Amino acid sequence: MKRILITGASSGIGMYLANGYLAAGWHVIACGRSLSKLEGAISSAHPELTLCTFDINSQSDVLEALKPFTSLDSVILNAGTCEYMDDPLLFDSSLFKRVIETNVIGTGYCLEGLIGNINQGGQLAIVSSSVTLLPLTRSEAYGASKAALDYLTRTLAIDLSPKGIAVSLIRPGFVDTALTQKNTFSMPGIITGEQACKYIMQGLEKRKLEINFPKVFFFIMNLLSLLPNALWRRLAIKMIRAPE
Ligand SMILES: NC(=O)c1ccc[n+]([C@@H]2O[C@H](COP(=O)([O-])OP(=O)(O)OC[C@H]3O[C@@H](n4cnc5c(N)ncnc54)[C@H](OP(=O)(O)O)[C@@H]3O)[C@@H](O)[C@H]2O)c1
């Protein structure tokens, strides 16, 4: 039986992935901050489920909690947070630190604890975002954190290839989860968590280097990313909203 470890499994995309891999016959190690939230999110009575709790911001907690999980066939580093910078003139460095620490440094702690425990022929996937295709208003912190993950993942794809580990970069568009339910702007092409899970499972099955979805949204974002910077900046400025 194949073993997969998924972070951020207590809600949203990670929760659908944990349930999806259980249904597909894998042994799933589902990670989150809260045991009760994990138990509520996943078929917790399932014999092939192991729950694991830690706050990704604590290096010692992450390393201690991940120690028992050796011989992994697949790892999906999905835990993450999103906060927007509302006023660029009042640059909130605490918000910036929170987002970078959870999304980037926390991912680094998980890599330290897990990378040596992935089997030859195994897989590692990191969840970034389609935000990295274009600079978007209020995304100073979130966009920078995900751009860092893009670079990290692409570099790991090179360095882990000779070690027999396939690395995938996952870049979702808008997915209906707790993270996006607090957004008050329109989210074009938004899909359900189930649909996101299907895209990711299919992409990982094919050991794709990049898993970008939904397709039409990604195609449009990609086209826009080809515009000269100055032209995109003019369009993006039009998206700036007055504070509520
Ligand atoms: N939804 C989208 O439209 C979208 C688009 C692009 C990329 N993404 C990315 O997809 C990933 C999953 O997001 P989601 O939409 O499924 O959001 P979500 O429903 O809010 O889930 C986030 C998950 O990350 C965990 N997490 C957050 N901070 C943590 C911490 N300090 N320590 C340990 N776990 C922590 C959460 O655990 P708790 O339950 O304990 O909070 C939760 O399980 C994120 O990396 C996000 O940036 C989402």
The ligand as an SDF file (V2000), in Angstrom:
LIG
                    3D

 48 52  0  0  0  0  0  0  0  0999 V2000
   -8.2950   28.3620   -2.2580 N   0  0  0  0  0  0  0  0  0  0  0  0
   -7.6680   28.9010   -3.2820 C   0  0  0  0  0  0  0  0  0  0  0  0
   -8.2960   29.5790   -4.1430 O   0  0  0  0  0  0  0  0  0  0  0  0
   -6.1970   28.7330   -3.4680 C   0  0  0  0  0  0  0  0  0  0  0  0
   -5.6190   29.1900   -4.6510 C   0  0  0  0  0  0  0  0  0  0  0  0
   -4.2550   29.0480   -4.8530 C   0  0  0  0  0  0  0  0  0  0  0  0
   -3.4790   28.4300   -3.8860 C   0  0  0  0  0  0  0  0  0  0  0  0
   -4.0670   27.9890   -2.7320 N   0  0  0  0  0  0  0  0  0  0  0  0
   -3.1920   27.3630   -1.7310 C   0  0  0  0  0  0  0  0  0  0  0  0
   -3.7160   26.0920   -1.3970 O   0  0  0  0  0  0  0  0  0  0  0  0
   -3.3050   25.7590   -0.0800 C   0  0  0  0  0  0  0  0  0  0  0  0
   -4.5220   25.2860    0.7130 C   0  0  0  0  0  0  0  0  0  0  0  0
   -5.4040   26.3810    0.8170 O   0  0  0  0  0  0  0  0  0  0  0  0
   -6.9770   26.2250    1.0180 P   0  0  0  0  0  0  0  0  0  0  0  0
   -7.6120   27.1180    0.0360 O   0  0  0  0  0  0  0  0  0  0  0  0
   -7.3650   24.7880    1.0740 O   0  0  0  0  0  0  0  0  0  0  0  0
   -7.1260   26.9510    2.4330 O   0  0  0  0  0  0  0  0  0  0  0  0
   -7.7180   26.4830    3.8520 P   0  0  0  0  0  0  0  0  0  0  0  0
   -9.0230   25.8060    3.6810 O   0  0  0  0  0  0  0  0  0  0  0  0
   -7.6400   27.7070    4.6920 O   0  0  0  0  0  0  0  0  0  0  0  0
   -6.6510   25.4110    4.3470 O   0  0  0  0  0  0  0  0  0  0  0  0
   -5.3840   25.7930    4.7810 C   0  0  0  0  0  0  0  0  0  0  0  0
   -4.7630   24.6290    5.5020 C   0  0  0  0  0  0  0  0  0  0  0  0
   -3.4280   25.0140    5.9190 O   0  0  0  0  0  0  0  0  0  0  0  0
   -3.3130   24.7890    7.3200 C   0  0  0  0  0  0  0  0  0  0  0  0
   -2.4560   25.7580    7.9770 N   0  0  0  0  0  0  0  0  0  0  0  0
   -2.5150   27.1130    7.9220 C   0  0  0  0  0  0  0  0  0  0  0  0
   -1.6190   27.6540    8.7500 N   0  0  0  0  0  0  0  0  0  0  0  0
   -0.9850   26.6170    9.3560 C   0  0  0  0  0  0  0  0  0  0  0  0
    0.0280   26.5350   10.3150 C   0  0  0  0  0  0  0  0  0  0  0  0
    0.5940   27.6210   10.8670 N   0  0  0  0  0  0  0  0  0  0  0  0
    0.4480   25.3090   10.7220 N   0  0  0  0  0  0  0  0  0  0  0  0
   -0.0930   24.1780   10.1940 C   0  0  0  0  0  0  0  0  0  0  0  0
   -1.0800   24.1940    9.2800 N   0  0  0  0  0  0  0  0  0  0  0  0
   -1.5100   25.4060    8.8660 C   0  0  0  0  0  0  0  0  0  0  0  0
   -4.7300   24.9640    7.8390 C   0  0  0  0  0  0  0  0  0  0  0  0
   -4.8230   24.3770    9.1230 O   0  0  0  0  0  0  0  0  0  0  0  0
   -5.8920   24.9350   10.2280 P   0  0  0  0  0  0  0  0  0  0  0  0
   -7.1340   24.1910    9.9130 O   0  0  0  0  0  0  0  0  0  0  0  0
   -5.2730   24.5880   11.5120 O   0  0  0  0  0  0  0  0  0  0  0  0
   -6.0210   26.4180    9.9930 O   0  0  0  0  0  0  0  0  0  0  0  0
   -5.5280   24.2550    6.7740 C   0  0  0  0  0  0  0  0  0  0  0  0
   -5.5050   22.8670    6.9490 O   0  0  0  0  0  0  0  0  0  0  0  0
   -2.6430   27.0060    0.5080 C   0  0  0  0  0  0  0  0  0  0  0  0
   -1.2320   26.8700    0.4170 O   0  0  0  0  0  0  0  0  0  0  0  0
   -3.1230   28.1040   -0.4150 C   0  0  0  0  0  0  0  0  0  0  0  0
   -2.2300   29.2080   -0.4710 O   0  0  0  0  0  0  0  0  0  0  0  0
   -5.3960   28.1180   -2.4950 C   0  0  0  0  0  0  0  0  0  0  0  0
  1  2  1  0
  2  3  2  0
  2  4  1  0
  4  5  1  0
  4 48  2  0
  5  6  2  0
  6  7  1  0
  7  8  2  0
  8  9  1  0
  8 48  1  0
  9 10  1  0
  9 46  1  0
 10 11  1  0
 11 12  1  0
 11 44  1  0
 12 13  1  0
 13 14  1  0
 14 15  2  0
 14 16  1  0
 14 17  1  0
 17 18  1  0
 18 19  2  0
 18 20  1  0
 18 21  1  0
 21 22  1  0
 22 23  1  0
 23 24  1  0
 23 42  1  0
 24 25  1  0
 25 26  1  0
 25 36  1  0
 26 27  1  0
 26 35  1  0
 27 28  2  0
 28 29  1  0
 29 30  1  0
 29 35  2  0
 30 31  1  0
 30 32  2  0
 32 33  1  0
 33 34  2  0
 34 35  1  0
 36 37  1  0
 36 42  1  0
 37 38  1  0
 38 39  2  0
 38 40  1  0
 38 41  1  0
 42 43  1  0
 44 45  1  0
 44 46  1  0
 46 47  1  0
M  CHG  2   8   1  16  -1
M  END
$$$$
